[in-house]
Each structure stands twice: as structure tokens, then as C-alpha cells.
């Protein structure tokens, strides 16, 4: 199997970065796509507001050896595990790539711990995976005791620590990027309508952190049950503050009509022509990720006089897969979200299709990129924290990324706008991340 063209590009850019000067990196934005944790929302992310872990010593990690790949090759997530194995192998086909030691976790923390112990006993120098947050938490102390670095596939940044990097795109990364774009357009009063689950609450934390970073007021957040349409109506009404904006006018109209006089009817007609005041916010982050919930929200927002362009609608990166359907409803035309530029993965998609006879799902990107980082690191000093946290970072299928010494991961995402037909990029993904403050 020939080395993928995308991997050749990845390796070239990353190798240049390893030899370059961090101060030369131009400005850019930090930012997401499909969530690799389970291919659905739900993973956590709280780096925005909590204390960060202490970085590892620069020499932490191994300088060589095979690369362990911990995946659920049996169990409920076996299909995902196979996709990730395929992608990782595609990244390691070039001459000089490290050997790959694939081990089954069974999709459980106990299985992941056992796989990690076996891999370390076999002399593996770096761990790719496991898939989920719970598995990563089980592997982390085992890897730490052996001073083996971990590139996990989860998008739960709470597992990030010295020597453990979650490579899935996190709620904070996508929220930061789209909020920055909105604020750049003067949309600084933000409200949020979010699902009342882990994903929604992590989006809320990310929104609070993103607005605080720019000195803006904390967003007014309203949570809803994505499966309860009657409750969703109440949530949208509450979020819109319609009781103060429009209900008083409706009450006045009813009171005038109840007079049953010519003067009362004239007053009612006059009140009906009075415009409903705009809401107190000029941007609304909508965290819904199901087509049914989004369709219901599209019906409710105009009813409570919340509409674009008065209010800019924002959403999560998972809208990338929903945007064509959303565009069929004019309510969402112009809504924005941050996600990877699919052009970055075009060569990888072609190579995967050629090699395996099927188009890769989005989660394949994280498996490919983790293995490509391993190959680049192996040729540039090994899998140590010094190599992995080079300030220039790496260019992957989901865009540029930088691994921080404390386990955080920075990403560069594009900003998209929902338009009829297909979404369009209104702010391109950066090709390099801005230099870190310490450089």
C-alpha cells in the first residue's frame, strides 16, 4: 500500500515545524468537527475554567520503540475500532514508520488498562488511543508510571494531563472559534439554548469561558430536554424573555378588546401595529444536534420574535453534518458554526476509499492524525514531551493542532455559514497557530 498523499503533506509540514522558530507563526484562531468520543455529543470539556495540570518534565516519554494502538475491536464500538485501526495503518505505511502494536480493549476501562499494561511490557514507546474518556482514565496512571505518553481519541478534555492528550475536537475548541467570529462582527451579547445533558453543560462552560476571556458578560443560558417538545416551547419562550418583551403588549391588546368599545378596539388596533422590542442579546448559541429538535426550534424562534439578522445564530461543529438540511429552512440561513475544513482531509478520504473500499467516517481523521504524529515524532527524536509539544504543532486532516505540556490541545478551525445548497466558509482555518505566549 502506498503512503497516503495527505500523510506526506502532514509529515512535511510537521517536520518543518519541528525545525522552525515558534515566533514565526502568524495569528490564527483556535477551534471542531464530529465528536470522536462516541460519534454523538456528550463528552466533557472544562479546560476553560479549571486549574490546569502541572506539565511533565521536558524529557518525559520514550525515545523509541513500537507504537501501541488501543482500540475496541470487540464489543459495542468494534466498528469504530476497525475504522481507527484502518486509518492508523494508512498513516504508517511509509518506509521508516514505527511498528504498530494493535491491542483490543473490548471497549471497557478494565480492558483498556490490561491492554496498556501488555503494551508497556512489550516495550511500546507511545500509546495511541484508547477511544473513550473512561478508558483513557484507566490507562493514564499505568502510562504515567512507565513514562509513556498517550495520544487518546476522546474529546473529553478533562482527561488531559501531562503526558495525556485528548485529540478529539472539544466543546471549548469549537465554541471559542465561533464566538470569536461572532464577537469580531460586534455580536457580544450572547444567549444560549442548550440541551440539558453533559454535552449541553460543557457547551455552557465553554461559552462562559469564551465570553469571560474577552471581558464580556456571561451568556444567559437556558437548558431544554431535546426530546420534550412541550418543554422546548417553554424553554424558547424563557430564553427569548417574551414575557417582558411581547406579553405585555398582548395583555394590553386583550384588555383593550375586553372593553368592547370603539375606543378600546381602536387602542387594540394601534397596539397590534407596535413592534415587539428586540431581545436583550444579539447572538444565540443553539446546542441542538438532532434534526427534529432543530426543526421545532425553527418554528418557535419566529413566534417569539427571535430572528436573524437581528440575532446571529451560532451552533456546534456537529452542524457540519446537518447544514444541508438546515438550509432548507430559511430561519437558519446565515447561522454560523466552527468545524474542520473538509478540504484538509480530501487526500486522506481518497486514500482511505482506495485502500478499504469505503469512505471514512469523520472519526477516522483522529486515528490517522495520531499515527501520523507518532511517525513524525519517531523520526525527530522520539515520543518525548519535548518533541510532541513543539510550539509549531502539526498539520493534520482536521487542521492544525498544538499539544500543550499540560495536556491541553489547541486547534485551528474554519467558520462556516449555513446557506442554501451547501455551507460556505466565512473565516478560513489558519494554516498555523499563533505563537504561544511563552515563546
C-alpha positions in Angstrom: 0.0 0.0 0.0 1.5 3.4 -1.0 1.9 6.1 1.6 -1.1 8.5 1.5 -0.6 11.9 -0.1 -2.2 13.5 2.9 0.3 11.8 5.2 3.2 13.1 3.0 1.9 16.6 3.4 1.4 16.1 7.2 4.9 14.8 7.7 6.5 17.6 5.6 4.7 20.4 7.5 5.3 18.8 10.9 9.0 18.2 10.2 9.4 21.8 9.1 7.7 22.9 12.4 10.0 20.8 14.4 13.0 22.6 13.0 11.4 26.0 12.8 11.0 29.0 15.1 7.8 29.3 17.1 7.9 33.1 16.9 7.4 33.0 13.2 3.8 31.5 13.4 1.3 34.1 12.4 -2.0 34.8 14.1 -4.9 32.4 13.8 -7.9 31.1 15.7 -8.4 28.2 18.0 -11.1 25.9 17.3 -14.1 21.3 15.9 -15.9 18.7 13.8 -17.6 15.5 14.6 -17.0 14.4 18.2 -14.9 11.3 18.2 -15.9 10.2 21.7 -18.9 8.2 20.6 -19.8 9.9 17.3 -22.5 11.8 19.3 -22.5 14.7 21.7 -21.8 14.0 25.3 -18.1 14.3 26.1 -16.9 16.8 28.6 -14.5 19.7 28.3 -13.7 22.1 31.1 -10.3 23.4 30.5 -11.8 26.9 30.2 -12.4 27.4 33.9 -10.4 24.9 36.0 -6.8 24.8 37.1 -4.6 23.1 34.5 -2.4 20.1 35.4 1.3 20.6 36.0 3.3 20.0 32.9 5.7 17.0 32.7 9.4 17.4 32.6 10.7 18.2 29.1 12.4 14.8 28.8 9.3 12.8 29.8 8.5 9.9 27.5 10.3 7.3 25.4 12.7 7.9 22.6 11.7 4.9 20.5 10.0 1.5 20.3 6.8 0.3 18.7 3.6 2.3 18.9 0.7 0.7 20.8 -2.8 1.2 19.3 -5.5 0.5 21.9 -8.9 0.1 20.3 -12.3 -1.6 21.0 -12.0 -4.3 18.4 -14.7 -6.3 20.2 -17.8 -5.0 21.9 -20.3 -2.3 21.0 -17.7 0.0 19.5 -15.9 -2.6 17.4 -16.9 -1.0 14.1 -15.4 2.3 15.3 -12.3 0.5 16.4 -11.8 -1.1 13.0 -12.1 2.3 11.3 -9.5 3.8 13.6 -7.2 0.8 13.0 -7.5 1.2 9.3 -6.7 4.9 9.5 -3.7 4.4 11.7 -2.3 1.8 9.4 -2.7 4.1 6.5 -0.5 6.7 8.2 2.3 4.2 9.0 2.9 2.7 5.5 5.8 4.8 4.6 9.3 3.4 5.0 10.8 4.0 8.4 7.5 4.1 10.2 7.4 2.6 13.7 5.9 -0.8 14.2 2.3 -0.8 15.2 1.2 -3.0 18.1 -2.6 -3.3 17.9 -4.4 -4.3 21.1 -8.1 -4.9 21.9 -9.6 -3.0 24.8 -13.0 -4.6 24.5 -14.4 -1.1 24.9 -14.1 -1.2 28.7 -11.8 0.6 31.2 -10.6 -2.7 32.6 -9.8 -4.0 29.1 -8.0 -0.7 28.2 -5.9 -1.0 31.4 -5.0 -4.6 30.6 -4.1 -3.6 27.0 -1.9 -0.8 28.2 -0.1 -3.0 30.7 0.6 -5.6 28.0 1.8 -2.9 25.5 4.2 -1.4 28.0 5.5 -4.8 29.0 6.2 -5.5 25.3 8.3 -2.3 25.1 6.0 0.0 23.3 7.1 3.6 23.5 3.9 5.5 22.8 0.2 4.8 23.2 -2.4 5.8 20.6 -6.0 5.6 22.0 -8.0 4.4 23.7 -11.3 5.6 22.4 -13.4 6.8 25.3 -12.9 9.0 28.3 -13.4 6.2 30.8 -10.8 4.0 29.1 -8.4 6.9 29.0 -8.8 7.5 32.7 -7.9 3.8 33.3 -4.8 3.9 31.0 -3.4 7.2 32.2 -1.9 6.1 35.6 -0.4 3.0 34.0 1.2 5.0 31.3 2.4 7.7 33.7 4.1 5.1 35.9 6.0 3.8 32.8 6.7 7.4 31.5 4.9 6.6 28.2 3.0 9.4 26.5 -0.6 8.9 25.4 -2.5 10.3 22.4 -6.1 9.5 23.2 -9.0 9.6 20.8 -11.6 11.0 23.3 -12.8 14.6 23.0 -13.1 14.9 26.8 -10.5 17.5 27.7 -11.0 16.7 31.4 -8.7 13.7 30.9 -5.9 15.9 29.6 -2.9 15.9 31.8 0.9 15.9 31.5 1.6 13.1 29.1 -2.0 12.5 28.1 -3.5 14.5 25.1 -7.2 14.0 24.1 -7.1 14.5 20.3 -10.9 14.6 19.7 -12.3 18.1 19.0 -13.7 19.5 22.2 -16.6 21.7 23.0 -14.3 24.5 24.1 -12.4 24.5 20.8 -15.5 24.8 18.7 -17.2 27.4 20.9 -14.1 29.6 21.2 -13.7 29.8 17.5 -17.3 30.6 16.6 -17.7 33.1 19.5 -14.5 34.8 18.3 -16.0 35.2 14.9 -19.3 36.5 16.3 -17.6 39.0 18.6 -15.5 40.2 15.6 -18.8 41.2 14.0 -20.0 43.0 17.0 -22.1 40.2 18.4 -21.0 40.5 22.1 -24.3 39.9 23.9 -24.7 36.1 23.8 -27.5 33.9 25.0 -27.7 30.1 24.7 -30.3 27.4 24.2 -28.7 24.1 25.2 -29.6 20.5 25.7 -29.8 19.6 29.4 -27.2 16.8 29.2 -23.4 16.6 29.6 -22.8 18.0 26.1 -25.0 21.0 26.8 -23.5 21.7 30.1 -20.0 21.6 28.7 -21.0 23.9 25.9 -22.3 26.2 28.7 -19.0 26.1 30.5 -17.1 26.8 27.2 -19.4 29.8 26.4 -18.9 31.3 29.8 -15.1 30.9 29.5 -15.0 32.3 26.0 -17.0 35.4 26.9 -15.0 36.0 30.1 -11.8 35.8 28.1 -12.9 38.9 26.1 -14.3 40.7 29.1 -17.9 40.2 28.0 -20.9 39.4 30.2 -21.6 35.7 30.9 -24.2 34.3 28.5 -27.8 33.8 29.6 -28.2 30.1 29.3 -31.5 28.2 29.0 -31.5 24.4 29.0 -34.0 22.1 27.4 -34.9 18.4 27.1 -34.2 17.6 23.4 -36.9 15.0 23.4 -39.6 17.1 25.1 -41.2 19.4 22.5 -43.7 20.9 25.0 -40.8 21.7 27.3 -38.8 23.1 24.4 -41.6 25.6 23.7 -41.3 26.8 27.3 -37.5 27.0 27.1 -37.6 29.1 23.9 -40.1 31.4 25.5 -38.0 31.8 28.6 -34.8 32.3 26.6 -36.5 35.0 24.5 -37.7 36.9 27.5 -41.0 37.1 25.7 -42.9 37.8 28.9 -41.3 41.2 29.2 -40.8 41.9 25.5 -44.1 40.9 24.0 -46.5 39.5 26.5 -47.3 42.9 28.0 -48.4 44.2 24.6 -50.6 41.1 24.1 -52.1 41.7 27.5 -52.8 45.3 26.7 -54.5 44.3 23.4 -56.7 41.8 25.2 -57.6 44.4 27.9 -58.5 47.0 25.3 -60.6 44.4 23.4 -62.4 43.4 26.6 -63.7 47.0 26.9 -65.9 46.2 24.0 -65.9 49.9 23.0 -64.9 51.8 19.9 -62.1 53.4 21.8 -61.0 50.0 23.1 -60.9 48.5 19.6 -59.0 51.5 18.3 -56.5 51.1 21.0 -56.1 47.4 20.3 -55.5 48.1 16.6 -52.9 50.6 17.5 -51.1 48.2 19.8 -51.1 45.5 17.1 -49.0 47.8 14.9 -46.5 48.4 17.7 -43.3 46.4 17.0 -42.1 43.8 19.6 -38.8 45.1 21.1 -35.7 43.0 20.1 -34.3 40.6 22.7 -31.5 41.7 25.0 -28.9 39.6 23.1 -27.6 39.8 19.6 -26.2 36.3 19.3 -27.8 33.0 20.2 -25.8 29.7 20.5 -28.2 26.8 19.8 -26.8 23.5 21.0 -29.4 21.2 19.4 -27.9 18.4 17.3 -31.0 16.4 16.2 -32.9 17.3 13.1 -36.3 17.1 14.9 -35.2 19.4 17.7 -33.8 21.9 15.2 -37.0 21.9 13.1 -39.1 22.6 16.2 -36.8 25.4 17.3 -37.0 26.9 13.8 -40.8 27.0 14.3 -40.6 28.5 17.7 -38.0 31.3 17.3 -40.0 33.5 14.9 -43.1 33.0 17.1 -41.2 34.6 20.0 -39.6 37.3 17.7 -36.1 36.0 17.8 -34.7 36.0 14.2 -31.7 36.8 12.1 -30.2 39.2 11.2 -31.2 41.0 14.5 -29.8 37.9 16.3 -26.9 35.9 14.9 -27.5 32.2 15.3 -24.4 30.1 16.3 -24.1 26.3 16.8 -21.8 23.4 17.5 -19.5 21.7 15.0 -21.9 18.8 14.6 -24.0 21.1 12.5 -21.5 20.3 9.7 -23.5 17.2 9.0 -26.8 18.9 9.4 -26.2 22.1 7.5 -27.7 20.9 4.1 -31.0 20.0 5.8 -30.9 23.1 8.0 -30.5 25.3 4.9 -33.9 24.2 3.7 -35.4 26.2 6.5 -34.9 29.9 5.9 -34.8 30.5 9.7 -31.3 29.0 9.8 -29.9 30.6 6.7 -26.9 32.6 7.9 -26.3 30.6 11.1 -22.6 30.0 11.9 -20.6 27.1 13.3 -16.9 26.2 13.6 -15.6 22.9 12.2 -12.6 21.5 10.3 -12.3 22.5 6.6 -13.1 19.2 4.7 -10.5 20.2 2.1 -7.8 19.3 4.7 -9.0 15.7 4.7 -9.7 15.3 0.9 -6.5 13.4 0.1 -6.9 11.2 3.2 -10.5 10.5 2.2 -9.4 9.4 -1.3 -6.6 7.2 0.0 -8.9 5.5 2.6 -11.5 4.9 0.0 -8.9 3.4 -2.3 -7.4 1.2 0.4 -10.5 0.0 2.1 -13.3 0.4 -0.4 -15.4 2.7 1.7 -15.4 6.4 2.5 -14.0 7.1 6.0 -16.3 8.4 8.7 -15.1 11.6 10.4 -13.7 9.7 13.4 -11.1 8.2 11.1 -9.3 11.5 11.0 -8.3 11.4 14.6 -6.8 7.9 14.2 -4.9 8.9 11.1 -3.5 12.1 12.7 -2.5 10.4 15.9 -0.5 7.8 14.0 1.0 10.4 11.7 2.2 12.4 14.7 3.8 9.2 16.0 5.7 8.7 12.7 6.9 12.3 12.7 7.9 12.1 16.3 9.8 8.8 15.8 11.9 10.5 13.1 12.6 13.6 15.1 13.9 12.4 18.5 11.2 10.1 19.7 7.9 10.2 21.6 9.1 12.6 24.3 7.0 15.5 25.6 9.7 17.8 24.1 9.0 16.5 20.6 5.3 16.2 20.9 4.8 19.7 22.4 6.8 21.6 19.8 5.2 25.0 19.7 4.6 24.9 16.0 2.5 21.9 16.3 1.3 19.6 13.5 -0.9 19.9 10.4 -3.5 17.1 10.2 -6.7 16.1 8.4 -8.7 18.2 10.9 -6.4 21.2 10.5 -3.5 22.4 12.5 -3.1 21.4 16.2 -0.7 22.0 19.0 -0.2 19.8 22.0 0.5 21.7 25.2 2.7 20.4 28.0 -0.3 20.3 30.4 -2.4 18.0 28.2 -4.4 20.7 26.5 -4.8 20.7 22.7 -5.2 23.8 20.6 -6.8 23.6 17.1 -7.4 25.8 14.2 -10.9 25.6 12.7 -12.8 27.3 9.9 -16.1 29.2 10.5 -19.0 28.1 8.2 -22.3 29.8 7.4 -25.4 27.8 6.6 -26.6 28.8 3.1 -28.9 27.3 0.5 -27.3 24.3 -1.1 -24.1 23.9 0.9 -22.4 25.8 3.8 -19.8 28.3 2.9 -16.6 29.2 4.8 -16.7 32.8 6.0 -13.4 32.6 8.0 -10.8 30.1 6.8 -9.0 27.8 9.1 -5.5 29.0 10.0 -2.6 27.2 8.4 -0.5 27.9 11.6 -1.5 28.7 15.2 -0.3 31.8 16.8 2.9 31.5 18.8 2.3 30.6 22.4 2.8 33.4 25.0 6.0 31.9 26.4 7.8 31.8 23.1 
